[in-house]
Every structure is written in structure tokens, then in C-alpha cells.
Amino acid sequence: MDKRLAGAIRDTNEYTIGIEVFDRDPSTYNTGEDPIVRVQIGRLRERLKDYYSTLGSAAELTISIPIGSYMPMVRKSDENPIMFKPQYLLAILPIHCLTTNAECVSFTQGLSEELTHQLFKEFGKTIVSHTFSNMNRVSRSDATIQGEHAGASHLLEGSIRVEGGFTRASFRLLDATVGCIAWAENFDRHVSFAISLQEDIALSVCEALKRYFSLG
């Protein structure tokens, strides 16, 4: 907030926050390897959302951190935009692990759980309860059929693969009514099978979907 008041908006970026707030060493700090800023900002967004939906529901001013930015915004309560209109029903398919590495398989299963948790926190009842236990390697048309049976308007599918020193998480959003890809994005990170990376990827997917649905 001090940066905004001082007009130093350009200085409020992931790298600067990592150094100034989390005391990272400028000579070794790499935002691709250390997701602490992304994870903590994601948590802060959730806490602000929870606060203004409960104790701060009558506040005249609200503080938020827009998706894609680390700079706080202050608005009058009646000026807050609606980021997500609950006109979509989203089903989450199991994430595929494209390697036989046991540690990666376990990481992928944990990511599926973390992603479901984060999406439910963000979108609530717009997440369709599903039982896609046999969805591994299904065709897109089969996914569309099962999604329609579950009442979903959109299906989220993803995969994890590891090559060299990098982990690539690929996600696609399918329009269940026509079976086409509505959105797709890759998230590249340095190899790490830590819980913090699961949370980082899950929050990144949530933020991307919030942008997609707010524009839809």
C-alpha cells in the first residue's frame, strides 16, 4: 500500500516483493524456483475475500489485489466489480501424470486434491460434484458426454510432465456443450515435488480461470 501511495507502482512486482518482504538474497533469488510471493499473495486474496464476506461486509472501503497484479486496490464497497458470475458449472477431471516416476505420480495426485480445494474456495457451488473415476485417457467426446451427465458446462483437464530440470503443468478448459477447447495454458516451473509447488500451480490455474470467466 505504501508503494501505491508513493506512486511506485512499477516497483511492486514479484521479484521486488520477494527481496523486500521475504528477505530473499538478490544474488540467488529466482521467482521461477521460489514461488513464495505467488503463494502468499494467493493466500492474502483469499483472506481479504473471507474478511469482506463476513466481518468486513459493512465496510465502506475495500482492499483487493487484482488478478495479474501485486498492487492493492482500494474501492468503495459499491464499486467492487463482480469477478465471476455463477453461470458456469465446472467439473474437474483427474490430472494425468505423463511420467512413471513414483514421486511425480504422487505429486500429481496431490495437485488434483489441491486444485479441487482451491477452485471450490474460489467458485463454490459452481464446481460440479463428479465421479470421473474412469476418466484416464478418455477421448474428448467421451469427456463431453460424462460432463453433460454431471450437469457441467465446462470441464477442466490437465497433465504433468517432467523433462530435465523443469516441470510443465498443462491445463485445458473444454466447453462441454460442443467439445471444443475454450482455454489452455502451460505453467512451467523448476522441478520440485513440494506441497508449495502444488499450491502455486493450483492458485495460478484459479487466477487464470477467474480472468477467463470474468471476460466470458
C-alpha atoms as an extended CHARMM CRD file, in Angstrom:
* protein
*
       216  EXT
         1         1  MET       CA              0.0000000000        0.0000000000        0.0000000000  PROA      1               0.0000000000
         2         2  ASP       CA              2.9030000000        2.3690000000        0.7280000000  PROA      2               0.0000000000
         3         3  LYS       CA              4.1380000000        1.8080000000       -2.8310000000  PROA      3               0.0000000000
         4         4  ARG       CA              0.7380000000        2.7930000000       -4.2680000000  PROA      4               0.0000000000
         5         5  LEU       CA              0.5670000000        5.9340000000       -2.1460000000  PROA      5               0.0000000000
         6         6  ALA       CA              4.0830000000        6.8190000000       -3.2480000000  PROA      6               0.0000000000
         7         7  GLY       CA              3.1910000000        6.2030000000       -6.9000000000  PROA      7               0.0000000000
         8         8  ALA       CA              5.8210000000        3.4590000000       -7.2220000000  PROA      8               0.0000000000
         9         9  ILE       CA              3.5070000000        1.0120000000       -8.9840000000  PROA      9               0.0000000000
        10        10  ARG       CA              6.2100000000       -0.3360000000      -11.2890000000  PROA      10              0.0000000000
        11        11  ASP       CA              8.3270000000       -1.3140000000       -8.2910000000  PROA      11              0.0000000000
        12        12  THR       CA              5.6060000000       -3.6250000000       -6.9860000000  PROA      12              0.0000000000
        13        13  ASN       CA              6.4560000000       -6.8540000000       -8.7590000000  PROA      13              0.0000000000
        14        14  GLU       CA              7.1270000000      -10.4310000000       -7.7080000000  PROA      14              0.0000000000
        15        15  TYR       CA             10.9120000000      -10.0590000000       -7.6650000000  PROA      15              0.0000000000
        16        16  THR       CA             10.8790000000       -6.8460000000       -5.6070000000  PROA      16              0.0000000000
        17        17  ILE       CA              8.3980000000       -8.2490000000       -3.0920000000  PROA      17              0.0000000000
        18        18  GLY       CA             10.4980000000      -11.3840000000       -2.6840000000  PROA      18              0.0000000000
        19        19  ILE       CA             13.5400000000       -9.3230000000       -1.7920000000  PROA      19              0.0000000000
        20        20  GLU       CA             11.9680000000       -6.5380000000        0.2570000000  PROA      20              0.0000000000
        21        21  VAL       CA              9.2640000000       -8.5010000000        2.0880000000  PROA      21              0.0000000000
        22        22  PHE       CA             10.5730000000      -12.0590000000        2.2680000000  PROA      22              0.0000000000
        23        23  ASP       CA             14.2810000000      -11.1810000000        2.5930000000  PROA      23              0.0000000000
        24        24  ARG       CA             15.3880000000      -13.2000000000       -0.4160000000  PROA      24              0.0000000000
        25        25  ASP       CA             19.0200000000      -12.8020000000       -1.4980000000  PROA      25              0.0000000000
        26        26  PRO       CA             19.1180000000      -10.7050000000       -4.7220000000  PROA      26              0.0000000000
        27        27  SER       CA             22.1500000000      -12.6480000000       -5.9450000000  PROA      27              0.0000000000
        28        28  THR       CA             20.3640000000      -16.0180000000       -5.8710000000  PROA      28              0.0000000000
        29        29  TYR       CA             16.6320000000      -15.2750000000       -5.8700000000  PROA      29              0.0000000000
        30        30  ASN       CA             14.7850000000      -16.7830000000       -8.8370000000  PROA      30              0.0000000000
        31        31  THR       CA             10.9940000000      -16.3430000000       -8.9930000000  PROA      31              0.0000000000
        32        32  GLY       CA             10.6690000000      -19.4390000000      -11.1680000000  PROA      32              0.0000000000
        33        33  GLU       CA             12.2490000000      -21.6160000000       -8.4860000000  PROA      33              0.0000000000
        34        34  ASP       CA             10.8080000000      -19.9140000000       -5.4150000000  PROA      34              0.0000000000
        35        35  PRO       CA              7.0020000000      -19.4020000000       -5.5430000000  PROA      35              0.0000000000
        36        36  ILE       CA              6.6960000000      -17.7830000000       -2.1110000000  PROA      36              0.0000000000
        37        37  VAL       CA              5.3170000000      -14.4690000000       -3.4190000000  PROA      37              0.0000000000
        38        38  ARG       CA              2.6920000000      -16.0730000000       -5.6790000000  PROA      38              0.0000000000
        39        39  VAL       CA              1.5860000000      -18.4290000000       -2.9240000000  PROA      39              0.0000000000
        40        40  GLN       CA              1.3910000000      -15.7670000000       -0.2100000000  PROA      40              0.0000000000
        41        41  ILE       CA             -0.4130000000      -13.2720000000       -2.4430000000  PROA      41              0.0000000000
        42        42  GLY       CA             -2.9170000000      -16.0040000000       -3.3240000000  PROA      42              0.0000000000
        43        43  ARG       CA             -3.4940000000      -16.6310000000        0.3700000000  PROA      43              0.0000000000
        44        44  LEU       CA             -3.8660000000      -12.9080000000        1.0190000000  PROA      44              0.0000000000
        45        45  ARG       CA             -6.5050000000      -12.6210000000       -1.7180000000  PROA      45              0.0000000000
        46        46  GLU       CA             -8.4390000000      -15.4380000000       -0.0160000000  PROA      46              0.0000000000
        47        47  ARG       CA             -8.1970000000      -13.8040000000        3.4000000000  PROA      47              0.0000000000
        48        48  LEU       CA             -9.4010000000      -10.4650000000        2.0420000000  PROA      48              0.0000000000
        49        49  LYS       CA            -12.2860000000      -12.2000000000        0.3050000000  PROA      49              0.0000000000
        50        50  ASP       CA            -13.2450000000      -14.0550000000        3.5040000000  PROA      50              0.0000000000
        51        51  TYR       CA            -12.9920000000      -10.8850000000        5.5810000000  PROA      51              0.0000000000
        52        52  TYR       CA            -15.2260000000       -8.7790000000        3.3450000000  PROA      52              0.0000000000
        53        53  SER       CA            -17.7930000000      -11.5590000000        3.1460000000  PROA      53              0.0000000000
        54        54  THR       CA            -18.0060000000      -11.7910000000        6.9620000000  PROA      54              0.0000000000
        55        55  LEU       CA            -16.6270000000       -9.2710000000        9.4940000000  PROA      55              0.0000000000
        56        56  GLY       CA            -15.9370000000       -6.6060000000        6.8740000000  PROA      56              0.0000000000
        57        57  SER       CA            -19.2170000000       -6.9310000000        4.9900000000  PROA      57              0.0000000000
        58        58  ALA       CA            -20.3310000000       -3.4530000000        6.1050000000  PROA      58              0.0000000000
        59        59  ALA       CA            -17.0150000000       -1.7260000000        5.3890000000  PROA      59              0.0000000000
        60        60  GLU       CA            -17.2440000000        1.4650000000        3.3440000000  PROA      60              0.0000000000
        61        61  LEU       CA            -13.8860000000        0.8230000000        1.6910000000  PROA      61              0.0000000000
        62        62  THR       CA            -12.4910000000       -2.4860000000        0.4820000000  PROA      62              0.0000000000
        63        63  ILE       CA             -8.9380000000       -3.5210000000       -0.3310000000  PROA      63              0.0000000000
        64        64  SER       CA             -8.3010000000       -6.0790000000       -3.0510000000  PROA      64              0.0000000000
        65        65  ILE       CA             -5.3900000000       -7.3570000000       -5.1210000000  PROA      65              0.0000000000
        66        66  PRO       CA             -6.4930000000       -7.7520000000       -8.7510000000  PROA      66              0.0000000000
        67        67  ILE       CA             -5.5790000000      -10.9170000000      -10.6270000000  PROA      67              0.0000000000
        68        68  GLY       CA             -2.3650000000      -10.4350000000      -12.5790000000  PROA      68              0.0000000000
        69        69  SER       CA             -1.1640000000       -7.6770000000      -10.2560000000  PROA      69              0.0000000000
        70        70  TYR       CA              0.5430000000       -7.3510000000       -6.8870000000  PROA      70              0.0000000000
        71        71  MET       CA             -0.6400000000       -3.7780000000       -6.3280000000  PROA      71              0.0000000000
        72        72  PRO       CA             -3.5570000000       -3.3890000000       -3.8560000000  PROA      72              0.0000000000
        73        73  MET       CA             -6.6730000000       -1.5280000000       -4.9980000000  PROA      73              0.0000000000
        74        74  VAL       CA             -8.9060000000        0.4970000000       -2.6690000000  PROA      74              0.0000000000
        75        75  ARG       CA            -12.5300000000        0.9940000000       -3.6720000000  PROA      75              0.0000000000
        76        76  LYS       CA            -15.8080000000        1.9960000000       -2.1780000000  PROA      76              0.0000000000
        77        77  SER       CA            -17.8090000000       -1.1180000000       -1.4460000000  PROA      77              0.0000000000
        78        78  ASP       CA            -20.4660000000       -0.3490000000       -4.0490000000  PROA      78              0.0000000000
        79        79  GLU       CA            -17.7830000000       -0.0360000000       -6.7520000000  PROA      79              0.0000000000
        80        80  ASN       CA            -16.4470000000       -3.5830000000       -6.4420000000  PROA      80              0.0000000000
        81        81  PRO       CA            -16.6690000000       -5.4250000000       -9.7530000000  PROA      81              0.0000000000
        82        82  ILE       CA            -18.1450000000       -8.9170000000       -9.9420000000  PROA      82              0.0000000000
        83        83  MET       CA            -15.2250000000      -11.0770000000      -10.9830000000  PROA      83              0.0000000000
        84        84  PHE       CA            -17.1590000000      -14.2800000000      -11.5480000000  PROA      84              0.0000000000
        85        85  LYS       CA            -20.7930000000      -14.7180000000      -12.4910000000  PROA      85              0.0000000000
        86        86  PRO       CA            -22.1310000000      -18.1230000000      -11.3940000000  PROA      86              0.0000000000
        87        87  GLN       CA            -23.4560000000      -19.0490000000      -14.8200000000  PROA      87              0.0000000000
        88        88  TYR       CA            -20.8600000000      -21.7650000000      -15.3940000000  PROA      88              0.0000000000
        89        89  LEU       CA            -20.6670000000      -25.2390000000      -13.8830000000  PROA      89              0.0000000000
        90        90  LEU       CA            -17.1370000000      -26.5630000000      -13.8200000000  PROA      90              0.0000000000
        91        91  ALA       CA            -16.1300000000      -30.2250000000      -13.4380000000  PROA      91              0.0000000000
        92        92  ILE       CA            -12.5230000000      -31.1310000000      -12.6980000000  PROA      92              0.0000000000
        93        93  LEU       CA            -11.0990000000      -34.2190000000      -14.3690000000  PROA      93              0.0000000000
        94        94  PRO       CA             -8.2180000000      -36.1530000000      -12.7640000000  PROA      94              0.0000000000
        95        95  ILE       CA             -4.8320000000      -34.7350000000      -13.7470000000  PROA      95              0.0000000000
        96        96  HSD       CA             -2.7030000000      -37.1040000000      -15.8270000000  PROA      96              0.0000000000
        97        97  CYS       CA              0.9060000000      -37.8250000000      -14.8730000000  PROA      97              0.0000000000
        98        98  LEU       CA              2.8980000000      -38.3230000000      -18.0840000000  PROA      98              0.0000000000
        99        99  THR       CA              5.8580000000      -39.9990000000      -16.3940000000  PROA      99              0.0000000000
       100       100  THR       CA              6.3460000000      -43.2290000000      -14.4640000000  PROA      100             0.0000000000
       101       101  ASN       CA              8.3480000000      -41.5010000000      -11.7400000000  PROA      101             0.0000000000
       102       102  ALA       CA              6.6410000000      -42.5410000000       -8.4910000000  PROA      102             0.0000000000
       103       103  GLU       CA              7.3440000000      -39.1900000000       -6.8460000000  PROA      103             0.0000000000
       104       104  CYS       CA              5.7750000000      -37.3480000000       -9.7730000000  PROA      104             0.0000000000
       105       105  VAL       CA              2.7250000000      -39.6350000000       -9.6970000000  PROA      105             0.0000000000
       106       106  SER       CA              2.2120000000      -38.8450000000       -6.0100000000  PROA      106             0.0000000000
       107       107  PHE       CA              2.7450000000      -35.1330000000       -6.6960000000  PROA      107             0.0000000000
       108       108  THR       CA              0.1130000000      -35.2180000000       -9.4570000000  PROA      108             0.0000000000
       109       109  GLN       CA             -2.4490000000      -36.8450000000       -7.1850000000  PROA      109             0.0000000000
       110       110  GLY       CA             -1.7860000000      -34.2240000000       -4.5450000000  PROA      110             0.0000000000
       111       111  LEU       CA             -2.1130000000      -31.4650000000       -7.1460000000  PROA      111             0.0000000000
       112       112  SER       CA             -5.5450000000      -32.7890000000       -8.1200000000  PROA      112             0.0000000000
       113       113  GLU       CA             -6.6440000000      -32.5120000000       -4.4930000000  PROA      113             0.0000000000
       114       114  GLU       CA             -5.1400000000      -29.0400000000       -4.0580000000  PROA      114             0.0000000000
       115       115  LEU       CA             -6.6950000000      -27.7780000000       -7.2910000000  PROA      115             0.0000000000
       116       116  THR       CA            -10.1480000000      -29.0450000000       -6.3260000000  PROA      116             0.0000000000
       117       117  HSD       CA             -9.7620000000      -27.3790000000       -2.9300000000  PROA      117             0.0000000000
       118       118  GLN       CA             -8.6730000000      -24.0190000000       -4.3460000000  PROA      118             0.0000000000
       119       119  LEU       CA            -11.3410000000      -23.9870000000       -7.0710000000  PROA      119             0.0000000000
       120       120  PHE       CA            -14.0670000000      -24.7730000000       -4.5600000000  PROA      120             0.0000000000
       121       121  LYS       CA            -12.8410000000      -21.9660000000       -2.3000000000  PROA      121             0.0000000000
       122       122  GLU       CA            -12.9680000000      -19.5670000000       -5.2350000000  PROA      122             0.0000000000
       123       123  PHE       CA            -16.0620000000      -20.6660000000       -7.1400000000  PROA      123             0.0000000000
       124       124  GLY       CA            -18.0810000000      -22.5300000000       -4.5150000000  PROA      124             0.0000000000
       125       125  LYS       CA            -21.1960000000      -24.2370000000       -5.8070000000  PROA      125             0.0000000000
       126       126  THR       CA            -20.2160000000      -23.6350000000       -9.4200000000  PROA      126             0.0000000000
       127       127  ILE       CA            -17.9070000000      -26.6530000000       -9.0520000000  PROA      127             0.0000000000
       128       128  VAL       CA            -19.8200000000      -29.7700000000      -10.0880000000  PROA      128             0.0000000000
       129       129  SER       CA            -19.6160000000      -32.8140000000       -7.8640000000  PROA      129             0.0000000000
       130       130  HSD       CA            -18.2740000000      -35.5800000000      -10.0630000000  PROA      130             0.0000000000
       131       131  THR       CA            -17.2050000000      -39.2180000000      -10.0260000000  PROA      131             0.0000000000
       132       132  PHE       CA            -14.8730000000      -39.3720000000      -13.0060000000  PROA      132             0.0000000000
       133       133  SER       CA            -13.0230000000      -42.3830000000      -11.6230000000  PROA      133             0.0000000000
       134       134  ASN       CA            -12.5820000000      -43.9180000000      -15.0710000000  PROA      134             0.0000000000
       135       135  MET       CA            -11.6540000000      -40.7580000000      -16.9220000000  PROA      135             0.0000000000
       136       136  ASN       CA             -7.9730000000      -41.5900000000      -17.5230000000  PROA      136             0.0000000000
       137       137  ARG       CA             -7.0810000000      -41.2940000000      -21.1910000000  PROA      137             0.0000000000
       138       138  VAL       CA            -10.6740000000      -40.8040000000      -22.3440000000  PROA      138             0.0000000000
       139       139  SER       CA            -11.4240000000      -39.0960000000      -25.6200000000  PROA      139             0.0000000000
       140       140  ARG       CA            -12.6700000000      -35.5350000000      -25.6700000000  PROA      140             0.0000000000
       141       141  SER       CA            -16.0940000000      -36.6890000000      -26.9190000000  PROA      141             0.0000000000
       142       142  ASP       CA            -16.3920000000      -39.1430000000      -24.0030000000  PROA      142             0.0000000000
       143       143  ALA       CA            -15.4170000000      -36.3810000000      -21.5840000000  PROA      143             0.0000000000
       144       144  THR       CA            -18.1060000000      -34.1710000000      -23.0790000000  PROA      144             0.0000000000
       145       145  ILE       CA            -20.7560000000      -36.8500000000      -22.6190000000  PROA      145             0.0000000000
       146       146  GLN       CA            -19.8000000000      -37.5110000000      -19.0000000000  PROA      146             0.0000000000
       147       147  GLY       CA            -19.6170000000      -33.7940000000      -18.3120000000  PROA      147             0.0000000000
       148       148  GLU       CA            -23.1150000000      -33.2740000000      -19.6640000000  PROA      148             0.0000000000
       149       149  HSD       CA            -24.3900000000      -36.1080000000      -17.4860000000  PROA      149             0.0000000000
       150       150  ALA       CA            -22.8450000000      -34.4010000000      -14.4700000000  PROA      150             0.0000000000
       151       151  GLY       CA            -24.5090000000      -31.1270000000      -15.4390000000  PROA      151             0.0000000000
       152       152  ALA       CA            -21.2130000000      -29.4110000000      -16.2220000000  PROA      152             0.0000000000
       153       153  SER       CA            -20.9320000000      -26.6530000000      -18.7940000000  PROA      153             0.0000000000
       154       154  HSD       CA            -17.1230000000      -26.7980000000      -18.7050000000  PROA      154             0.0000000000
       155       155  LEU       CA            -14.5370000000      -29.4900000000      -17.9920000000  PROA      155             0.0000000000
       156       156  LEU       CA            -11.0360000000      -28.8140000000      -16.7120000000  PROA      156             0.0000000000
       157       157  GLU       CA             -8.3780000000      -31.3490000000      -17.6740000000  PROA      157             0.0000000000
       158       158  GLY       CA             -4.6460000000      -31.2590000000      -17.0620000000  PROA      158             0.0000000000
       159       159  SER       CA             -1.3740000000      -33.1370000000      -17.2010000000  PROA      159             0.0000000000
       160       160  ILE       CA              2.0500000000      -33.0490000000      -15.5740000000  PROA      160             0.0000000000
       161       161  ARG       CA              5.2930000000      -33.9170000000      -17.2980000000  PROA      161             0.0000000000
       162       162  VAL       CA              8.9000000000      -33.5980000000      -16.2080000000  PROA      162             0.0000000000
       163       163  GLU       CA             11.8350000000      -33.0490000000      -18.5450000000  PROA      163             0.0000000000
       164       164  GLY       CA             15.3450000000      -32.1490000000      -17.4670000000  PROA      164             0.0000000000
       165       165  GLY       CA             15.0780000000      -29.6380000000      -14.6690000000  PROA      165             0.0000000000
       166       166  PHE       CA             11.5600000000      -28.4510000000      -15.4620000000  PROA      166             0.0000000000
       167       167  THR       CA              8.0220000000      -29.4280000000      -14.5710000000  PROA      167             0.0000000000
       168       168  ARG       CA              5.2970000000      -28.4540000000      -17.0420000000  PROA      168             0.0000000000
       169       169  ALA       CA              1.6750000000      -28.3720000000      -15.8900000000  PROA      169             0.0000000000
       170       170  SER       CA             -0.6850000000      -28.1540000000      -18.8780000000  PROA      170             0.0000000000
       171       171  PHE       CA             -4.3600000000      -27.3490000000      -18.4360000000  PROA      171             0.0000000000
       172       172  ARG       CA             -7.2620000000      -27.0920000000      -20.8510000000  PROA      172             0.0000000000
       173       173  LEU       CA            -10.8290000000      -25.9280000000      -20.3540000000  PROA      173             0.0000000000
       174       174  LEU       CA            -13.3410000000      -27.7580000000      -22.5300000000  PROA      174             0.0000000000
       175       175  ASP       CA            -16.7460000000      -26.3980000000      -23.4440000000  PROA      175             0.0000000000
       176       176  ALA       CA            -18.8870000000      -29.4500000000      -22.6600000000  PROA      176             0.0000000000
       177       177  THR       CA            -21.7130000000      -28.3440000000      -24.9390000000  PROA      177             0.0000000000
       178       178  VAL       CA            -19.6250000000      -28.5490000000      -28.1140000000  PROA      178             0.0000000000
       179       179  GLY       CA            -16.4870000000      -30.3940000000      -27.0060000000  PROA      179             0.0000000000
       180       180  CYS       CA            -14.0590000000      -27.6740000000      -28.0910000000  PROA      180             0.0000000000
       181       181  ILE       CA            -11.1360000000      -26.1720000000      -26.1680000000  PROA      181             0.0000000000
       182       182  ALA       CA            -12.2070000000      -22.8490000000      -24.6490000000  PROA      182             0.0000000000
       183       183  TRP       CA             -8.9510000000      -22.0320000000      -22.8450000000  PROA      183             0.0000000000
       184       184  ALA       CA             -5.4820000000      -23.5720000000      -22.4840000000  PROA      184             0.0000000000
       185       185  GLU       CA             -2.2780000000      -22.6240000000      -20.7110000000  PROA      185             0.0000000000
       186       186  ASN       CA              1.0490000000      -24.1410000000      -19.6630000000  PROA      186             0.0000000000
       187       187  PHE       CA              2.6750000000      -23.4420000000      -16.3020000000  PROA      187             0.0000000000
       188       188  ASP       CA              6.4290000000      -24.1210000000      -16.3000000000  PROA      188             0.0000000000
       189       189  ARG       CA              8.3010000000      -24.4560000000      -13.0330000000  PROA      189             0.0000000000
       190       190  HSD       CA             11.6400000000      -25.8490000000      -11.9170000000  PROA      190             0.0000000000
       191       191  VAL       CA             11.3390000000      -29.4500000000      -10.7870000000  PROA      191             0.0000000000
       192       192  SER       CA             10.0870000000      -29.6540000000       -7.2350000000  PROA      192             0.0000000000
       193       193  PHE       CA              7.5640000000      -32.0600000000       -5.7840000000  PROA      193             0.0000000000
       194       194  ALA       CA              6.8440000000      -29.9340000000       -2.7260000000  PROA      194             0.0000000000
       195       195  ILE       CA              3.3950000000      -29.0140000000       -1.4190000000  PROA      195             0.0000000000
       196       196  SER       CA              4.2420000000      -25.3600000000       -2.0500000000  PROA      196             0.0000000000
       197       197  LEU       CA              4.5120000000      -26.0870000000       -5.7860000000  PROA      197             0.0000000000
       198       198  GLN       CA              1.1210000000      -27.8190000000       -5.7650000000  PROA      198             0.0000000000
       199       199  GLU       CA             -0.3730000000      -24.7290000000       -4.1540000000  PROA      199             0.0000000000
       200       200  ASP       CA              1.4500000000      -22.4120000000       -6.5640000000  PROA      200             0.0000000000
       201       201  ILE       CA              0.1430000000      -24.2210000000       -9.6490000000  PROA      201             0.0000000000
       202       202  ALA       CA             -3.3760000000      -24.5570000000       -8.2380000000  PROA      202             0.0000000000
       203       203  LEU       CA             -3.5630000000      -20.8430000000       -7.4210000000  PROA      203             0.0000000000
       204       204  SER       CA             -2.1880000000      -19.9620000000      -10.8680000000  PROA      204             0.0000000000
       205       205  VAL       CA             -4.9020000000      -22.0420000000      -12.5360000000  PROA      205             0.0000000000
       206       206  CYS       CA             -7.5580000000      -20.4350000000      -10.3360000000  PROA      206             0.0000000000
       207       207  GLU       CA             -6.4020000000      -16.9510000000      -11.2730000000  PROA      207             0.0000000000
       208       208  ALA       CA             -6.3460000000      -17.8110000000      -14.9810000000  PROA      208             0.0000000000
       209       209  LEU       CA             -9.8810000000      -19.2250000000      -14.8080000000  PROA      209             0.0000000000
       210       210  LYS       CA            -11.1180000000      -16.1750000000      -12.9190000000  PROA      210             0.0000000000
       211       211  ARG       CA             -9.8270000000      -14.0000000000      -15.7610000000  PROA      211             0.0000000000
       212       212  TYR       CA            -11.4350000000      -16.2750000000      -18.3500000000  PROA      212             0.0000000000
       213       213  PHE       CA            -14.8610000000      -16.4140000000      -16.7400000000  PROA      213             0.0000000000
       214       214  SER       CA            -14.9300000000      -12.7070000000      -15.8640000000  PROA      214             0.0000000000
       215       215  LEU       CA            -14.4790000000      -11.9520000000      -19.5570000000  PROA      215             0.0000000000
       216       216  GLY       CA            -16.8560000000      -14.6720000000      -20.7480000000  PROA      216             0.0000000000
